[in-house]
């Protein structure tokens, strides 16, 4: 048998070294791109986790995610509380991005760096986009889309224009311009029956009175009338109040005026007319109305 010569062996070794030299950078590149995809998927999973914790009212609290571009590597924190600044830090879960990945853009409604989910619906008012990228190739990016509805994905949600979308008066926001923290009762007046129902608000605030959430059903003229009233935001100066009215197969055609009793004054917030379209107008104290 013919054996290899020294020159042939050296040639084989040289070719092998060249092939290895070409393979290692490609492997490292694909490894980093894999880190980018993995980090994006992990962010989505953790956003959904905090959303589920909120929907389950775990610890009777809201949960959110705070994104931090000022650490090395960049990181994000799952937290318990109405906002990151006033959170209970003992519940923090910190997740660091891969060394090859960084946060390149945070574009959330309100201009902040956190997303917090609503306890009843799982929606968020801090919706928008989070973009991450490879440090050594900034053209390689992944964007996580967080919709107002609470949908979280790598695909941008469809966004019909505000003038084109169907608005539903069963779900209405009232930016009151005043606080309900010292209010005592909700009052529902059905003038055509007539019938008045009153709810003590004290049982439906959280300890700090930064959250309010009530839901209930009244039998009015033999038909169930179901409402939910909760605060999307609440402090000592203002309340963004959300009112849901269940259509009940179009049977909720009773006129109803909804008041908040504050300082002994019946402050009219919303006036639903006697129709199946749920036509609603803001009361004298209803501030600015927005049908969702």
KOLFITOR-365422 format. One record per residue (C-alpha): residue in three letters; z, y, x. Coordinates in steps of 0.5 Angstrom, whole numbers. Example, Ala and Ser with C-alpha at 12.3 -4.5 7.8 and 13.67 -1.06 7.14 Angstrom:
<recs>
+---------+-------+-------+-------+
: residuo :    pz :    py :    px :
+---------+-------+-------+-------+
:     ALA :    16 :    -9 :    25 :
:     SER :    14 :    -2 :    27 :
+---------+-------+-------+-------+
</recs>
This chain:
<recs>
+---------+-------+-------+-------+
: residuo :    pz :    py :    px :
+---------+-------+-------+-------+
:     UNK :     0 :     0 :     0 :
:     UNK :    -2 :     7 :     2 :
:     UNK :     5 :    11 :     3 :
:     UNK :     5 :    19 :     2 :
:     UNK :     4 :    23 :     8 :
:     UNK :     9 :    29 :    10 :
:     UNK :     4 :    34 :     7 :
:     UNK :     3 :    31 :     1 :
:     UNK :    10 :    30 :     0 :
:     UNK :    11 :    38 :     1 :
:     UNK :     5 :    39 :    -4 :
:     UNK :     9 :    36 :    -9 :
:     UNK :    15 :    39 :    -8 :
:     UNK :    12 :    46 :    -8 :
:     UNK :     9 :    44 :   -14 :
:     UNK :    15 :    42 :   -17 :
:     UNK :    19 :    48 :   -15 :
:     UNK :    13 :    53 :   -18 :
:     UNK :    14 :    49 :   -25 :
:     UNK :    21 :    50 :   -25 :
:     UNK :    21 :    57 :   -23 :
:     UNK :    16 :    58 :   -29 :
:     UNK :    20 :    54 :   -34 :
:     UNK :    27 :    57 :   -32 :
:     UNK :    25 :    64 :   -35 :
:     UNK :    22 :    62 :   -41 :
:     UNK :    28 :    57 :   -43 :
:     UNK :    32 :    63 :   -42 :
:     UNK :    28 :    68 :   -46 :
:     UNK :    28 :    63 :   -52 :
:     UNK :    35 :    62 :   -51 :
:     UNK :    37 :    69 :   -52 :
:     UNK :    32 :    69 :   -58 :
:     UNK :    36 :    63 :   -61 :
:     UNK :    42 :    68 :   -60 :
:     UNK :    39 :    73 :   -64 :
:     UNK :    37 :    69 :   -70 :
:     UNK :    44 :    65 :   -69 :
:     UNK :    48 :    72 :   -69 :
:     UNK :    44 :    75 :   -75 :
:     UNK :    45 :    68 :   -79 :
:     UNK :    53 :    69 :   -77 :
:     UNK :    53 :    76 :   -80 :
:     UNK :    50 :    74 :   -86 :
:     UNK :    55 :    68 :   -87 :
:     UNK :    61 :    72 :   -86 :
:     UNK :    59 :    78 :   -90 :
:     UNK :    58 :    73 :   -96 :
:     UNK :    65 :    70 :   -94 :
:     UNK :    68 :    77 :   -95 :
:     UNK :    65 :    77 :  -101 :
:     UNK :    67 :    71 :  -104 :
:     UNK :    74 :    72 :  -102 :
:     UNK :    74 :    79 :  -106 :
:     UNK :    71 :    75 :  -112 :
:     UNK :    77 :    70 :  -111 :
:     UNK :    82 :    76 :  -111 :
:     UNK :    85 :    73 :  -105 :
:     UNK :    91 :    76 :  -104 :
:     UNK :    90 :    81 :  -110 :
:     UNK :    85 :    85 :  -105 :
:     UNK :    78 :    87 :  -103 :
:     UNK :    75 :    85 :   -97 :
:     UNK :    70 :    88 :   -92 :
:     UNK :    66 :    88 :   -85 :
:     UNK :    67 :    93 :   -80 :
:     UNK :    61 :    94 :   -75 :
:     UNK :    63 :    96 :   -68 :
:     UNK :    58 :    99 :   -63 :
:     UNK :    63 :   101 :   -58 :
:     UNK :    66 :    95 :   -55 :
:     UNK :    63 :    90 :   -50 :
:     UNK :    60 :    86 :   -53 :
:     UNK :    59 :    89 :   -59 :
:     UNK :    63 :    86 :   -65 :
:     UNK :    64 :    86 :   -72 :
:     UNK :    71 :    85 :   -76 :
:     UNK :    73 :    82 :   -82 :
:     UNK :    78 :    86 :   -86 :
:     UNK :    83 :    86 :   -92 :
:     UNK :    84 :    92 :   -95 :
:     UNK :    80 :    98 :   -99 :
:     UNK :    77 :   101 :   -92 :
:     UNK :    78 :    99 :   -85 :
:     UNK :    82 :   105 :   -83 :
:     UNK :    88 :   103 :   -88 :
:     UNK :    87 :    95 :   -87 :
:     UNK :    92 :    90 :   -86 :
:     UNK :    90 :    89 :   -79 :
:     UNK :    94 :    82 :   -79 :
:     UNK :    88 :    79 :   -83 :
:     UNK :    83 :    82 :   -78 :
:     UNK :    78 :    76 :   -76 :
:     UNK :    74 :    79 :   -70 :
:     UNK :    67 :    76 :   -68 :
:     UNK :    63 :    78 :   -62 :
:     UNK :    56 :    78 :   -61 :
:     UNK :    52 :    74 :   -56 :
:     UNK :    52 :    78 :   -49 :
:     UNK :    45 :    78 :   -50 :
:     UNK :    45 :    82 :   -57 :
:     UNK :    47 :    88 :   -59 :
:     UNK :    47 :    93 :   -65 :
:     UNK :    42 :    98 :   -65 :
:     UNK :    42 :   101 :   -72 :
:     UNK :    48 :   101 :   -78 :
:     UNK :    44 :   105 :   -84 :
:     UNK :    49 :   104 :   -90 :
:     UNK :    50 :   108 :   -96 :
:     UNK :    55 :   113 :   -94 :
:     UNK :    54 :   114 :   -87 :
:     UNK :    60 :   109 :   -85 :
:     UNK :    60 :   103 :   -81 :
:     UNK :    63 :    98 :   -86 :
:     UNK :    61 :    94 :   -92 :
:     UNK :    67 :    93 :   -98 :
:     UNK :    66 :    89 :  -104 :
:     UNK :    68 :    90 :  -111 :
:     UNK :    73 :    85 :  -114 :
:     UNK :    70 :    84 :  -120 :
:     UNK :    62 :    84 :  -119 :
:     UNK :    62 :    83 :  -112 :
:     UNK :    57 :    89 :  -111 :
:     UNK :    58 :    94 :  -106 :
:     UNK :    57 :   102 :  -105 :
:     UNK :    56 :   101 :   -98 :
:     UNK :    49 :    98 :   -98 :
:     UNK :    44 :    98 :   -93 :
:     UNK :    41 :    95 :   -87 :
:     UNK :    44 :    93 :   -80 :
:     UNK :    40 :    91 :   -74 :
:     UNK :    41 :    87 :   -68 :
:     UNK :    36 :    86 :   -62 :
:     UNK :    36 :    83 :   -55 :
:     UNK :    38 :    88 :   -50 :
:     UNK :    33 :    86 :   -45 :
:     UNK :    27 :    86 :   -50 :
:     UNK :    29 :    91 :   -55 :
:     UNK :    22 :    90 :   -59 :
:     UNK :    26 :    83 :   -61 :
:     UNK :    30 :    85 :   -67 :
:     UNK :    33 :    82 :   -74 :
:     UNK :    35 :    86 :   -80 :
:     UNK :    41 :    84 :   -85 :
:     UNK :    40 :    87 :   -91 :
:     UNK :    46 :    88 :   -96 :
:     UNK :    44 :    90 :  -103 :
:     UNK :    48 :    94 :  -108 :
:     UNK :    48 :    88 :  -112 :
:     UNK :    51 :    84 :  -107 :
:     UNK :    45 :    80 :  -105 :
:     UNK :    45 :    79 :   -97 :
:     UNK :    39 :    77 :   -93 :
:     UNK :    34 :    77 :   -88 :
:     UNK :    29 :    79 :   -93 :
:     UNK :    29 :    86 :   -96 :
:     UNK :    31 :    86 :  -103 :
:     UNK :    25 :    89 :  -108 :
:     UNK :    27 :    96 :  -110 :
:     UNK :    24 :    99 :  -116 :
:     UNK :    24 :   107 :  -117 :
:     UNK :    30 :   110 :  -120 :
:     UNK :    25 :   112 :  -126 :
:     UNK :    22 :   106 :  -127 :
:     UNK :    28 :   101 :  -127 :
:     UNK :    31 :    99 :  -134 :
:     UNK :    38 :   103 :  -135 :
:     UNK :    43 :    99 :  -139 :
:     UNK :    48 :   103 :  -142 :
:     UNK :    53 :    97 :  -142 :
:     UNK :    55 :    99 :  -135 :
:     UNK :    56 :   107 :  -134 :
:     UNK :    59 :   110 :  -128 :
:     UNK :    63 :   117 :  -129 :
:     UNK :    65 :   121 :  -123 :
:     UNK :    71 :   124 :  -127 :
:     UNK :    72 :   130 :  -122 :
:     UNK :    80 :   129 :  -123 :
:     UNK :    85 :   123 :  -121 :
:     UNK :    87 :   118 :  -126 :
:     UNK :    93 :   116 :  -122 :
:     UNK :    98 :   119 :  -126 :
:     UNK :    95 :   117 :  -133 :
:     UNK :    99 :   113 :  -138 :
:     UNK :    94 :   109 :  -143 :
:     UNK :    87 :   108 :  -145 :
:     UNK :    85 :   109 :  -152 :
:     UNK :    79 :   106 :  -156 :
:     UNK :    78 :   110 :  -162 :
:     UNK :    73 :   106 :  -167 :
:     UNK :    72 :   112 :  -173 :
:     UNK :    68 :   108 :  -178 :
:     UNK :    73 :   103 :  -179 :
:     UNK :    78 :   107 :  -177 :
:     UNK :    82 :   103 :  -172 :
:     UNK :    85 :   105 :  -165 :
:     UNK :    87 :   101 :  -160 :
:     UNK :    91 :   103 :  -154 :
:     UNK :    92 :   100 :  -147 :
:     UNK :    98 :   101 :  -142 :
:     UNK :    95 :   103 :  -135 :
:     UNK :   101 :   101 :  -131 :
:     UNK :   100 :    94 :  -131 :
:     UNK :    93 :    95 :  -128 :
:     UNK :    94 :    99 :  -122 :
:     UNK :    95 :    96 :  -115 :
:     UNK :   101 :    98 :  -111 :
:     UNK :    98 :   104 :  -108 :
:     UNK :    94 :   106 :  -114 :
:     UNK :    88 :   106 :  -110 :
:     UNK :    85 :   101 :  -115 :
:     UNK :    85 :   100 :  -123 :
:     UNK :    82 :    94 :  -126 :
:     UNK :    83 :    92 :  -134 :
:     UNK :    79 :    88 :  -138 :
:     UNK :    80 :    86 :  -146 :
:     UNK :    77 :    85 :  -152 :
:     UNK :    79 :    88 :  -159 :
:     UNK :    77 :    85 :  -166 :
:     UNK :    74 :    91 :  -170 :
:     UNK :    71 :    90 :  -177 :
:     UNK :    71 :    82 :  -176 :
:     UNK :    67 :    83 :  -169 :
:     UNK :    70 :    82 :  -162 :
:     UNK :    69 :    88 :  -158 :
:     UNK :    70 :    87 :  -150 :
:     UNK :    70 :    92 :  -145 :
:     UNK :    72 :    93 :  -138 :
:     UNK :    74 :    99 :  -134 :
:     UNK :    75 :    99 :  -127 :
:     UNK :    75 :   104 :  -121 :
:     UNK :    70 :   104 :  -116 :
:     UNK :    74 :   109 :  -112 :
:     UNK :    80 :   112 :  -113 :
:     UNK :    85 :   117 :  -110 :
:     UNK :    89 :   123 :  -111 :
:     UNK :    84 :   128 :  -113 :
:     UNK :    78 :   124 :  -116 :
:     UNK :    76 :   117 :  -120 :
:     UNK :    69 :   114 :  -120 :
:     UNK :    70 :   110 :  -126 :
:     UNK :    66 :   104 :  -129 :
:     UNK :    66 :   102 :  -136 :
:     UNK :    62 :    96 :  -138 :
:     UNK :    61 :    94 :  -145 :
:     UNK :    59 :    87 :  -147 :
:     UNK :    53 :    87 :  -152 :
:     UNK :    56 :    81 :  -156 :
:     UNK :    49 :    79 :  -158 :
:     UNK :    48 :    86 :  -161 :
:     UNK :    54 :    86 :  -165 :
:     UNK :    57 :    92 :  -162 :
:     UNK :    54 :    97 :  -166 :
:     UNK :    61 :   100 :  -168 :
:     UNK :    62 :   108 :  -165 :
:     UNK :    67 :   108 :  -160 :
:     UNK :    70 :   114 :  -157 :
:     UNK :    74 :   112 :  -150 :
:     UNK :    80 :   116 :  -148 :
:     UNK :    84 :   116 :  -142 :
:     UNK :    91 :   119 :  -144 :
:     UNK :    93 :   124 :  -138 :
:     UNK :    99 :   128 :  -138 :
:     UNK :   100 :   127 :  -145 :
:     UNK :    93 :   129 :  -147 :
:     UNK :    88 :   125 :  -150 :
:     UNK :    82 :   126 :  -145 :
:     UNK :    75 :   124 :  -148 :
:     UNK :    71 :   120 :  -143 :
:     UNK :    65 :   116 :  -146 :
:     UNK :    63 :   117 :  -153 :
:     UNK :    58 :   110 :  -155 :
:     UNK :    54 :   112 :  -162 :
:     UNK :    54 :   107 :  -168 :
:     UNK :    47 :   103 :  -165 :
:     UNK :    45 :    97 :  -162 :
:     UNK :    42 :   101 :  -156 :
:     UNK :    49 :   103 :  -153 :
:     UNK :    47 :   110 :  -153 :
:     UNK :    53 :   113 :  -149 :
:     UNK :    55 :   121 :  -148 :
:     UNK :    60 :   123 :  -143 :
:     UNK :    66 :   127 :  -146 :
:     UNK :    69 :   133 :  -144 :
:     UNK :    73 :   130 :  -139 :
:     UNK :    68 :   125 :  -137 :
:     UNK :    65 :   129 :  -131 :
:     UNK :    58 :   126 :  -129 :
:     UNK :    55 :   120 :  -132 :
:     UNK :    50 :   115 :  -129 :
:     UNK :    48 :   109 :  -133 :
:     UNK :    47 :   103 :  -128 :
+---------+-------+-------+-------+
</recs>
